[in-house]
Amino acid sequence: MRTIKTSSGAEITLDGDLLAVLETLFHEVTARRELERSFEDMNREIAFLIEQMTDEERRAYLAESLFLNQVKYENDKLEAYMRKLEKDR
């Protein structure tokens, strides 16, 4: 499997596991800076990772990201609906 590196040198295996990328971003950008990071810091790191990927890898990770975001969106909508039902009781 191919790997890429964060700007701090942490390796990420590109095996289609989006959550592994997110976890590495959390550790290398957020935790390493003790929660003192900005939108720009995270955006720069994400851009740094994307630039190391091939077009095929980018497409695969975009598809995985869209899928996970759609599931999160659906769950949030369902949760809001359930809260409304509870409130209307």
MDAnalysis code that builds the backbone (N, CA, C; Angstrom):
import MDAnalysis as mda
import numpy as np

u = mda.Universe.empty(267, n_residues=89, atom_resindex=np.repeat(np.arange(89), 3), trajectory=True)
u.add_TopologyAttr("name", ["N", "CA", "C"] * 89)
u.add_TopologyAttr("resid", np.arange(1, 90))
u.add_TopologyAttr("resname", ["MET", "ARG", "THR", "ILE", "LYS", "THR", "SER", "SER", "GLY", "ALA", "GLU", "ILE", "THR", "LEU", "ASP", "GLY", "ASP", "LEU", "LEU", "ALA", "VAL", "LEU", "GLU", "THR", "LEU", "PHE", "HIS", "GLU", "VAL", "THR", "ALA", "ARG", "ARG", "GLU", "LEU", "GLU", "ARG", "SER", "PHE", "GLU", "ASP", "MET", "ASN", "ARG", "GLU", "ILE", "ALA", "PHE", "LEU", "ILE", "GLU", "GLN", "MET", "THR", "ASP", "GLU", "GLU", "ARG", "ARG", "ALA", "TYR", "LEU", "ALA", "GLU", "SER", "LEU", "PHE", "LEU", "ASN", "GLN", "VAL", "LYS", "TYR", "GLU", "ASN", "ASP", "LYS", "LEU", "GLU", "ALA", "TYR", "MET", "ARG", "LYS", "LEU", "GLU", "LYS", "ASP", "ARG"])
u.atoms.positions = np.array([
    [0.832, -1.186, 0.000],
    [0.000, 0.000, 0.000],
    [0.878, 1.252, 0.000],
    [0.383, 2.245, -0.664],
    [1.092, 3.511, -0.743],
    [0.821, 4.339, 0.504],
    [1.780, 5.148, 0.888],
    [1.598, 6.034, 2.040],
    [1.900, 7.476, 1.630],
    [1.293, 8.385, 2.369],
    [1.611, 9.804, 2.262],
    [1.968, 10.270, 3.667],
    [2.491, 11.483, 3.764],
    [2.894, 12.006, 5.070],
    [2.263, 13.352, 5.340],
    [2.003, 13.598, 6.623],
    [1.564, 14.914, 7.053],
    [2.769, 15.843, 7.035],
    [2.522, 17.122, 7.216],
    [3.635, 18.071, 7.231],
    [4.572, 17.840, 8.412],
    [4.075, 17.156, 9.456],
    [4.930, 16.841, 10.602],
    [5.616, 15.488, 10.455],
    [5.323, 14.778, 9.352],
    [6.016, 13.523, 9.076],
    [5.264, 12.248, 9.421],
    [4.063, 12.350, 9.959],
    [3.285, 11.149, 10.283],
    [2.813, 10.487, 8.988],
    [2.967, 9.181, 8.915],
    [2.576, 8.451, 7.714],
    [1.107, 8.048, 7.759],
    [0.471, 8.089, 6.598],
    [-0.910, 7.645, 6.438],
    [-0.935, 6.651, 5.290],
    [-1.396, 5.448, 5.561],
    [-1.543, 4.446, 4.518],
    [-2.818, 4.730, 3.735],
    [-2.692, 4.795, 2.435],
    [-3.855, 5.055, 1.583],
    [-4.515, 3.732, 1.202],
    [-5.374, 3.269, 2.094],
    [-6.071, 2.000, 1.875],
    [-7.582, 2.196, 1.788],
    [-8.012, 3.451, 1.590],
    [-9.426, 3.752, 1.472],
    [-10.114, 4.037, 2.793],
    [-9.375, 4.015, 3.898],
    [-9.949, 4.227, 5.220],
    [-9.940, 5.717, 5.564],
    [-11.039, 6.390, 5.255],
    [-11.146, 7.830, 5.527],
    [-11.003, 8.135, 7.011],
    [-11.547, 7.277, 7.864],
    [-11.459, 7.534, 9.308],
    [-10.011, 7.539, 9.799],
    [-9.154, 6.741, 9.184],
    [-7.730, 6.756, 9.554],
    [-7.103, 8.101, 9.203],
    [-7.504, 8.674, 8.070],
    [-7.002, 9.994, 7.678],
    [-7.500, 11.040, 8.672],
    [-8.788, 10.978, 9.015],
    [-9.358, 11.938, 9.962],
    [-8.693, 11.830, 11.332],
    [-8.454, 10.608, 11.772],
    [-7.795, 10.412, 13.072],
    [-6.385, 10.990, 13.058],
    [-5.667, 10.769, 11.972],
    [-4.311, 11.325, 11.871],
    [-4.352, 12.843, 11.855],
    [-5.301, 13.416, 11.118],
    [-5.446, 14.875, 11.118],
    [-5.720, 15.390, 12.522],
    [-6.586, 14.707, 13.254],
    [-6.882, 15.126, 14.624],
    [-5.618, 15.116, 15.477],
    [-4.878, 14.007, 15.412],
    [-3.678, 13.899, 16.248],
    [-2.591, 14.893, 15.842],
    [-2.387, 15.042, 14.547],
    [-1.272, 15.860, 14.071],
    [-1.565, 17.357, 14.045],
    [-2.817, 17.738, 13.925],
    [-3.132, 19.173, 13.864],
    [-3.795, 19.635, 15.155],
    [-4.815, 18.949, 15.592],
    [-5.587, 19.405, 16.748],
    [-4.914, 19.047, 18.074],
    [-4.657, 17.769, 18.303],
    [-4.092, 17.339, 19.588],
    [-2.664, 17.836, 19.776],
    [-1.874, 17.750, 18.734],
    [-0.471, 18.187, 18.832],
    [-0.382, 19.658, 19.243],
    [-1.346, 20.437, 18.817],
    [-1.360, 21.871, 19.145],
    [-2.256, 22.167, 20.339],
    [-2.616, 21.123, 21.077],
    [-3.443, 21.242, 22.278],
    [-4.702, 22.074, 22.012],
    [-5.397, 21.736, 20.929],
    [-6.654, 22.367, 20.502],
    [-6.477, 23.791, 20.009],
    [-5.255, 24.277, 19.946],
    [-4.983, 25.648, 19.470],
    [-4.647, 25.594, 17.984],
    [-5.667, 25.389, 17.165],
    [-5.478, 25.369, 15.725],
    [-6.632, 26.130, 15.099],
    [-6.412, 26.588, 13.893],
    [-7.427, 27.381, 13.201],
    [-7.966, 26.619, 12.001],
    [-8.991, 27.167, 11.405],
    [-9.516, 26.633, 10.154],
    [-8.409, 26.586, 9.115],
    [-7.613, 27.643, 9.052],
    [-6.533, 27.725, 8.066],
    [-5.489, 26.642, 8.299],
    [-5.157, 26.360, 9.570],
    [-4.195, 25.296, 9.882],
    [-4.681, 23.957, 9.338],
    [-5.945, 23.635, 9.618],
    [-6.489, 22.357, 9.175],
    [-6.610, 22.333, 7.657],
    [-7.047, 23.425, 7.080],
    [-7.196, 23.505, 5.631],
    [-5.856, 23.309, 4.924],
    [-4.808, 23.915, 5.447],
    [-3.459, 23.756, 4.877],
    [-3.015, 22.304, 4.934],
    [-3.248, 21.658, 6.069],
    [-2.824, 20.264, 6.224],
    [-3.590, 19.347, 5.272],
    [-4.887, 19.582, 5.154],
    [-5.697, 18.783, 4.226],
    [-5.198, 18.985, 2.797],
    [-4.940, 20.227, 2.413],
    [-4.424, 20.511, 1.062],
    [-3.080, 19.819, 0.847],
    [-2.238, 19.796, 1.868],
    [-0.937, 19.143, 1.793],
    [-1.108, 17.644, 1.516],
    [-2.070, 17.018, 2.190],
    [-2.328, 15.591, 1.972],
    [-2.905, 15.341, 0.581],
    [-3.854, 16.152, 0.172],
    [-4.502, 15.980, -1.132],
    [-3.493, 16.086, -2.266],
    [-2.550, 16.990, -2.133],
    [-1.550, 17.174, -3.192],
    [-0.675, 15.942, -3.385],
    [-0.583, 15.106, -2.370],
    [0.233, 13.894, -2.474],
    [-0.541, 12.723, -3.094],
    [-1.837, 12.878, -3.244],
    [-2.673, 11.794, -3.765],
    [-2.779, 11.860, -5.284],
    [-2.988, 10.695, -5.874],
    [-3.268, 10.635, -7.307],
    [-4.725, 11.019, -7.525],
    [-5.095, 11.276, -8.765],
    [-6.492, 11.588, -9.076],
    [-7.414, 10.446, -8.647],
    [-7.005, 9.223, -8.860],
    [-7.814, 8.063, -8.470],
    [-8.006, 8.006, -6.952],
    [-6.956, 8.261, -6.203],
    [-7.057, 8.274, -4.734],
    [-7.968, 9.400, -4.269],
    [-7.847, 10.560, -4.902],
    [-8.719, 11.684, -4.544],
    [-10.183, 11.336, -4.770],
    [-10.479, 10.724, -5.912],
    [-11.863, 10.327, -6.201],
    [-12.378, 9.341, -5.166],
    [-11.564, 8.367, -4.808],
    [-11.979, 7.353, -3.827],
    [-12.256, 7.987, -2.461],
    [-11.376, 8.881, -2.022],
    [-11.573, 9.519, -0.716],
    [-12.717, 10.522, -0.739],
    [-12.946, 11.183, -1.872],
    [-14.094, 12.074, -1.985],
    [-15.386, 11.271, -1.897],
    [-15.452, 10.146, -2.589],
    [-16.649, 9.302, -2.539],
    [-16.907, 8.824, -1.116],
    [-15.879, 8.391, -0.412],
    [-16.019, 7.938, 0.975],
    [-16.474, 9.087, 1.868],
    [-15.910, 10.269, 1.653],
    [-16.284, 11.435, 2.442],
    [-17.742, 11.810, 2.216],
    [-18.166, 11.823, 0.965],
    [-19.568, 12.143, 0.667],
    [-20.508, 11.128, 1.291],
    [-20.142, 9.856, 1.234],
    [-20.973, 8.818, 1.837],
    [-21.101, 9.028, 3.344],
    [-19.980, 9.218, 4.022],
    [-20.018, 9.400, 5.477],
    [-20.762, 10.675, 5.862],
    [-20.596, 11.719, 5.086],
    [-21.313, 12.963, 5.376],
    [-22.810, 12.812, 5.142],
    [-23.193, 12.043, 4.143],
    [-24.614, 11.801, 3.901],
    [-25.234, 11.022, 5.060],
    [-24.527, 10.016, 5.557],
    [-25.016, 9.243, 6.701],
    [-25.155, 10.150, 7.921],
    [-24.170, 11.003, 8.165],
    [-24.221, 11.942, 9.290],
    [-25.401, 12.899, 9.135],
    [-25.603, 13.407, 7.939],
    [-26.714, 14.315, 7.663],
    [-28.051, 13.636, 7.953],
    [-28.212, 12.405, 7.448],
    [-29.447, 11.660, 7.683],
    [-29.673, 11.408, 9.169],
    [-28.614, 11.045, 9.876],
    [-28.731, 10.799, 11.316],
    [-29.109, 12.070, 12.071],
    [-28.533, 13.193, 11.686],
    [-28.872, 14.475, 12.320],
    [-30.336, 14.832, 12.074],
    [-30.816, 14.628, 10.853],
    [-32.220, 14.910, 10.528],
    [-33.150, 14.007, 11.334],
    [-32.802, 12.728, 11.429],
    [-33.608, 11.788, 12.201],
    [-33.626, 12.156, 13.676],
    [-32.478, 12.547, 14.194],
    [-32.383, 12.938, 15.601],
    [-33.271, 14.155, 15.877],
    [-33.241, 15.135, 14.987],
    [-34.081, 16.326, 15.157],
    [-35.555, 15.954, 15.099],
    [-35.924, 15.061, 14.210],
    [-37.306, 14.611, 14.097],
    [-37.746, 13.886, 15.367],
    [-36.871, 13.034, 15.892],
    [-37.191, 12.296, 17.121],
    [-37.353, 13.256, 18.300],
    [-36.518, 14.278, 18.385],
    [-36.651, 15.278, 19.454],
    [-37.977, 16.009, 19.322],
    [-38.368, 16.334, 18.112],
    [-39.642, 17.008, 17.879],
    [-40.811, 16.119, 18.318],
    [-40.724, 14.833, 17.988],
    [-41.787, 13.898, 18.399],
    [-41.896, 13.827, 19.925],
    [-40.744, 13.768, 20.600],
    [-40.712, 13.718, 22.074],
    [-41.313, 14.985, 22.668],
    [-40.986, 16.123, 22.064],
    [-41.469, 17.410, 22.564],
    [-42.982, 17.531, 22.385],
    [-43.482, 16.983, 21.285],
    [-44.924, 17.068, 20.988],
    [-45.782, 16.120, 21.817],
    [-45.193, 15.251, 22.568],
    [-45.943, 14.277, 23.380],
    [-46.751, 14.928, 24.436],
])
